Each structure stands twice: as structure tokens, then as C-alpha cells.
């Protein structure tokens, strides 16, 4: 029974998207930026996405 619970809680490998969530640029391993469950091409795109989300939330 313990083996079943272990298998149920195991998560498979996380698949990262090929493109930035904000600007749609191709992600390169040495430069991708992961924050709040999303992959971005850099810190700038992440900040822009956060600002856009906060403006959308206010409106």
C-alpha cells in the first residue's frame, strides 16, 4: 500500500516551454528565467508580465 502512495505522489519530469510567456522568444538554457510557475527569457519580461497582471487585476 505504501508503494501505491509513493507512485501517486511522484511527479513526472517538468516540461519547460520552448518560448517566453511574455515576448514569445525562444528560451535558451543559459538565459531562461523561471518565476511564479512561468518561464521567461529574462528578468525584464518577468517584470513586464507582473506589471501587466497587476494592471489587469486592478481594472
GROMACS elastic network, one bead per residue, 0.5 to 0.9 nm:
[ bonds ]
;  ai    aj funct       b0    kb
    1     4     6  0.53011   500
    1     5     6  0.67360   500
    1     6     6  0.89335   500
    2     5     6  0.52809   500
    2     6     6  0.63069   500
    2     7     6  0.87829   500
    3     6     6  0.51068   500
    3     7     6  0.62833   500
    3     8     6  0.86472   500
    4     7     6  0.52496   500
    4     8     6  0.61979   500
    4     9     6  0.87620   500
    5     9     6  0.61991   500
    5    10     6  0.86083   500
    6     9     6  0.53210   500
    6    10     6  0.61926   500
    7    10     6  0.52018   500
    7    11     6  0.83235   500
    8    11     6  0.79558   500
   11    14     6  0.80684   500
   12    15     6  0.89307   500
   16    19     6  0.88004   500
   16    38     6  0.87974   500
   16    39     6  0.72480   500
   17    20     6  0.76010   500
   17    21     6  0.84625   500
   17    27     6  0.79343   500
   17    38     6  0.89244   500
   17    39     6  0.71614   500
   18    24     6  0.86703   500
   18    25     6  0.83641   500
   18    26     6  0.58359   500
   18    27     6  0.57248   500
   18    28     6  0.84743   500
   18    39     6  0.89783   500
   19    22     6  0.86726   500
   19    23     6  0.80727   500
   19    25     6  0.52059   500
   19    27     6  0.52642   500
   19    28     6  0.89563   500
   19    39     6  0.79153   500
   19    40     6  0.76685   500
   19    41     6  0.77745   500
   20    23     6  0.57084   500
   20    25     6  0.52037   500
   20    26     6  0.63250   500
   20    27     6  0.61462   500
   20    32     6  0.82325   500
   20    38     6  0.85111   500
   20    39     6  0.59784   500
   20    41     6  0.52813   500
   20    42     6  0.85589   500
   20    45     6  0.81205   500
   21    24     6  0.57997   500
   21    25     6  0.82875   500
   21    38     6  0.69498   500
   21    39     6  0.62735   500
   21    40     6  0.57449   500
   21    41     6  0.81834   500
   21    45     6  0.82963   500
   21    46     6  0.86268   500
   21    49     6  0.83831   500
   22    25     6  0.82476   500
   22    39     6  0.88942   500
   22    40     6  0.67781   500
   22    41     6  0.83339   500
   22    45     6  0.59630   500
   22    46     6  0.74435   500
   22    48     6  0.77814   500
   22    49     6  0.63048   500
   23    40     6  0.82087   500
   23    41     6  0.80157   500
   23    45     6  0.70394   500
   24    27     6  0.86421   500
   24    40     6  0.86324   500
   24    41     6  0.84682   500
   25    40     6  0.85856   500
   25    41     6  0.67922   500
   26    41     6  0.74963   500
   27    30     6  0.86608   500
   27    31     6  0.71295   500
   27    32     6  0.56999   500
   27    33     6  0.88345   500
   27    39     6  0.82334   500
   27    40     6  0.74127   500
   27    41     6  0.56793   500
   28    31     6  0.54941   500
   28    32     6  0.58840   500
   28    41     6  0.76769   500
   29    32     6  0.57463   500
   31    40     6  0.88791   500
   31    41     6  0.63644   500
   31    42     6  0.66141   500
   32    39     6  0.66763   500
   32    40     6  0.58503   500
   32    42     6  0.60188   500
   32    43     6  0.88520   500
   33    38     6  0.82701   500
   33    39     6  0.56973   500
   33    40     6  0.50018   500
   33    41     6  0.58290   500
   33    42     6  0.52945   500
   33    43     6  0.65529   500
   33    46     6  0.78373   500
   34    37     6  0.68489   500
   34    38     6  0.56502   500
   34    40     6  0.62103   500
   34    41     6  0.86907   500
   34    42     6  0.86425   500
   34    46     6  0.84868   500
   35    38     6  0.55271   500
   35    39     6  0.66490   500
   35    40     6  0.78611   500
   35    46     6  0.74000   500
   36    39     6  0.85386   500
   38    46     6  0.85543   500
   39    42     6  0.87211   500
   39    46     6  0.83154   500
   40    43     6  0.73628   500
   40    44     6  0.86687   500
   40    45     6  0.61738   500
   40    46     6  0.59996   500
   41    44     6  0.81950   500
   41    45     6  0.66266   500
   41    46     6  0.80442   500
   42    45     6  0.56496   500
   42    46     6  0.65990   500
   42    47     6  0.89291   500
   43    46     6  0.50751   500
   43    47     6  0.61879   500
   43    48     6  0.86501   500
   44    47     6  0.51843   500
   44    48     6  0.62383   500
   44    49     6  0.86552   500
   45    48     6  0.50252   500
   45    49     6  0.61218   500
   45    50     6  0.86218   500
   46    49     6  0.50938   500
   46    50     6  0.62329   500
   46    51     6  0.86641   500
   47    50     6  0.50840   500
   47    51     6  0.61776   500
   47    52     6  0.85851   500
   48    51     6  0.51060   500
   48    52     6  0.61102   500
   48    53     6  0.85739   500
   49    52     6  0.50804   500
   49    53     6  0.61187   500
   49    54     6  0.86281   500
   50    53     6  0.51073   500
   50    54     6  0.61988   500
   50    55     6  0.86703   500
   51    54     6  0.51619   500
   51    55     6  0.62140   500
   51    56     6  0.85709   500
   52    55     6  0.51590   500
   52    56     6  0.61063   500
   52    57     6  0.85544   500
   53    56     6  0.50388   500
   53    57     6  0.60717   500
   53    58     6  0.86708   500
   54    58     6  0.62465   500
   54    59     6  0.87589   500
   55    58     6  0.51761   500
   55    59     6  0.63277   500
   56    59     6  0.52799   500
